[in-house]
């Protein structure tokens, strides 16, 4: 009887030991590795344009893709110009599941048949996609300058948001060579100007000049009024002087040199949100003096997806995920639904950002951008 009891006791100890080992192993496993990580994830290959590097590298965004959707995203950087003109294949010759370009004009152009006379490659059949991460063009300035622009009836404060309600007048001031002192800003030297990136070499600069061309054309650029307004746009371009090649460099100059160095610049709405999130101490130093001005109308910069496979379609679905949309907006300043206002603007802690963007012009066709860039570059 004692031997039987002893045997049962030994068996119980062994069972407890096995359970203990299993619990210990699970408890001490890497907490960053989910159950899905231990299973086969679906690799999704993406040809991606610039302007969203921090968002696509975000740790939490990638965790959500793995844990909820079983996706392992593999990004290859592509020039937006090459995305639409060269064979869209990986280095090993395999095809991509989707492309994620940096402006709507590239998506619109990709959907067209290739121009064989220019040596353009055949394109993949687009299954799904569209506008995904969106941010409008805005003007950044300083409190003292904006106060003077309000007195000039160029800028209007509507419910705490500053709008450039007479963009034509501001452009006229620049083209006529008016000085800052002419509008009561004696502390500033030189002519009134809006600094931007170079439209000839920079996609954001081209988007901004597309907006200017739309305003000069009465809100709608056609083949007929394009040539008519290009000389006026070229004059504006020449008067703008030195230009940075990247928005990040220009925005950094704006913040570091202040009102005396960069009185007014053009950039994206997302820039101030990303800065406030990544550098709260730096933002605290300037937040009472910066002003965000929304041109009326403005223009969207839209990072667009075009899927080529079912795996690409699965990746496209992640932008319906509420948490991913929240991260895109609150941390990186991307609106994931154009103008629909599914955002709590108070969450970003920046005054002067509107709940919705309503007055906009459409992006120009690629052929018009090509003509604009060619004309300015000559």
N, C-alpha and C positions, 0 to 999 in steps of 0.2 A: 504493500500500500504506500509505503514511504517512497519507494522508487517511482511509483506512478505519479504521486504528487510532485516529486522532484522533476520528473519529465515534463509534466504540465507547466511547472514553474519556469523551466529552461525555455520551453517553447514560447511562453508569454514574454519572457525577457527578449528573445530573438525577434518576436513580432514588434515589440516596443522599440527595439533598437533599429529595425528597418524603417519604422515610421519616423523615428527621430532623425535618421540620416536623410530621409526624403524631405522632411520639414526644414532641416538645417540647410540642405542644398538649395531649396527654393528660396529660403529667407536670405541666403547669402549670395544669390545670383545677382548679376548686374541689374540694378533698378532701372537703368535706362533702356534695357532691352525688353520689349513687350512680347507677348505670346506670338504676335504676328511676325516679329523679327526672327523668331525661331522657326517660323514656317517660310514657305516660299513666297516672297514678295514679287509683284509684277514690276519689272523694269519698264519705265516709260521714258523714251528718249526724246529730247526737246531741243530744237534749234532756237536759241533765245537771243533777242536783241537787248541792248543796254538800257539803263535807267531804272532797273528794279533788282539790282544785284543783292542788296541787303534783305529785301523781302523774300526772294526765293531761297536765300541761305538761312532764313530764320529757323532756329531750332524747333520752336513750337509748331510752326507751320509744317515742317517736315515730319514731326512726330504725329500730327493729325493725319497726314497723308498715309503714313505707314499703319497707324493703329486703327483708323476708321475705314480706310479705303484700300489698304494693302498695296499701296503704290510706293515704289522707290524711284524718285525722279532723278534722271540723269541729264544735266544741262550742258550743252555745248554752246559757247559764245559765238555769235555770228554778227557781222556787220549787217545792218538792216538793208543796205543797198545790195549786198551780195545775196541776201535771203531771197530776193525777188528776181534775181537775174542769173544766178549760177545754179548748177545742179545741187539740189538740197539733199545731200547724202552725207553720212558720217565718214570719218577717215578710213574705216574698214570697208566702206562701200555699201553698208546697210542703210536702209531708209529710216527716216525719223517717224515717230508717232504723231508729232505735231510741231508747228512753229509758234513762237510767242514773240511777235514783232513789237516795235516800240511806237508805232503810230498807225492810225487807221488807213492812211494813204498806202502804206506798204501792203496791208491786207487786201485793200480794194484792187491794187495793181496785181497782186499774186493771183487773184481770181480771174484775171483776164488771160487770154491766150498769149503765149510768149511771142515777142517780136523777133522773128527769125532773122530779119534784116540787120538786127543789132547783135546777133549771135546769142540771144537768150535761150536758156535751156528749157526743156519741157518741164511742166509743173505737176505736182501731185494733185489728185482729185481731192477737193476739200469736202469733208463730211459735215462737220459742225464748226461752231466758233462764232466770233464776233468781238465786240467791245468788252473788255474784261476789267482792267485796272485803269481808272480814269482820274485825271487831275486837270483843272483848268489853268490857262495862262493867267497870271496876275502880275501886278506892278507893285514892287516894294519901294517904300519911301520912308520919310521921317516926319514926326509930328509937326515941326515948324513949317516944313515945305507944304505939307498937305493943308495946313491952315490957310496958307496963301492961295493954294489952288481952289479951295472952297470959296474964298473971297472973289476969285476970278470967274466963278461959276463954271469951273471945269469939273470939279469934284463935288459930289453930294453925299451927305451922311444920311442913310436911311436905316433906321432902327439899329444903329450901332455899326453898320457895315458901310464902308466907303466905296462908292462907285464912281468911275470916270464917266460921267453922263454926257460930256461934250468932248469926245475923243477927237472930233474934227478940229476943234479949237486948239487943243493941245498940239496936234500935228502941225497946224498952221503956225503956232508960236515957234516950233522947232524949225520949220522950213523957212520962216522969215528971219531966223537968227536972233530972236528975242533973248535978252540976257536975264539971268536970275534977278538982277537988280531992278529990272523993269517991272517985276511983280512984287517988289518990296523985300527981296531977300538979298540985301547988300552984303551979308556975310559970305555969300557964295560967289565964286569967281567964274566968269565965262558964260557961255550960252546955255539955254535950257536944252536938256538932252535926256534921252532914256537909254541907258546902257543895256546891251543885249549880247548874246553870243553871236558869232558870225554866221549868217544864214547860208553862206557859201560852203562852209565846212562843218556846220553843226545842225543836227536835226531839230533841236529846240529852237534855234535861231530861225530856221526855215519856217517852222510852225508859226512863230511870232510874225514874221514878215508876210506869211499867208493871211494872218489876221489883219495886218495893216492894209494889204491889198484888197481884202474884202470890204474894209471900212471905206477906203478910197473909191471903191466901185459901188458904193451904196448898199452893201450887204450881200451882193451876189456877183461873183466873178464869172464872166462868160468869155468865150473865145473872142467876142467882139470888143469888150472893154478891157481885156487883159493887156493888149499892146498899148492901149490908150493911157493906162495908168502906170505902166512900168517905168517911164522916165521920171515921174514924180516919186515913185518908190526908190529909184536909183539916187535921186537927189537926197532923200532922207537917209539912205545908206551911207552916202559920202559924208554927210554932216555928222554921222554918228561916230566917226573917228575910230580909235583903237577898240578892238573887240576881243574878249576872251573866247577860247574855243570850247570850253565846257561850262555848263551851268553851275557845277560845284565850285569852280574857281571864282566865278563871278559872284555867287552868293557869299562866299567866304570873304571876298574883298568888300562887299557891301557891309557885312557885319563888323569887319576889323577896322575899316577906314572911316566908317560913320558917314554923317551927313556931308562933311567936307570932301570926302573921297569919292563916294558914290551916292549922289543925291537921290537918283531914281534908277532902278534896274527892272528888267523883266525876267521872270522865272516862273516856276510852277508853284501852285498852292501847296503841294506836298512838301516842299523844301522847308518851310517854317515849322511844319508839324514834326517832320523827322528830326530837325535841329532841336526843337523843344524837348523831344523825347530822349534823344541821345545825349544832350548836353544841357540838363536843367539849370545848372549854375550859370552857364553862359547865357541862356535864354533869360534868366532872371535879371541879368544886367541890362538887357536891351529892350525888354518887353514893353516898358512904358513909353518908349520913344518910337518904335517901329510902327509903320502903318501898312496895311495890306489894302491895295486898291484893285477893284474888279472892273476891268474895262467893260463898257456896255455898248456893244456886245463883246464877249470874249470867245475863246475857242478851246475845245477839249484837246488835250493830249491823251490818246487812248491806246494802251497796250493791248494788242488784240491776239486772240488765239485762232488758229486754223488747224483742225484735226484731220489726220490722214488715215487713222486706224481706229478700231474699237478701243484699244488701250488709250489712245489719245482722247477719245470721248469720255472715258472714265476719269482722266485727269481734268478735263474740262468741268466735270461735275463738282470738283472740290470748291469751286467759287460760288456754289450755292450754300456752302457750309457757313453757319452763322459765326462760329468762332474765328474762322479764317478771314471772313469779311471784317470782323471787329479788329483783328490784328492789322489787316491791311490799312484800315482807316486810322485807328488810334495811335499806331506806332509808326506807320510809314506814309500816312496822308493820302492813300489811294481811295477814291470812291469807287465801289464795285458795282454800283447801279447808277447810270448817268442821270443826275438831276432828280432821282426819286425821293431823296431825303430820308433814307433809312439810317440816319446817323444821329447821335447825340453830340452836337458840336461842343457842348460844355465839357465832354469827356477829355478833349485835347487840351483844355485849359488855356486857350488862346482867344482873345477877344477879336471881334471883327471878321469872323468866318461865318458866312451865311449857311443856313440849313440846306438850302437848295440853290442850284445854279440854273437860272431859267433863260437868260437872254444870251444866246450863242449863235455863231455862224458855223456852217458846215466846213469840214476839212476840204481843201482843194484836191482836185484830181492829181495823180502823179505827174501827168504830162504838163500841168500848169506849174507844179513845183519845179519840174525840170527846166521849164522855160524861165521861171523867176530866177532860179539859181544861175542859169547860163547868162542871163542879162546882167545880173549884179556882178558876176565874176569877170565879165569882159572889161 
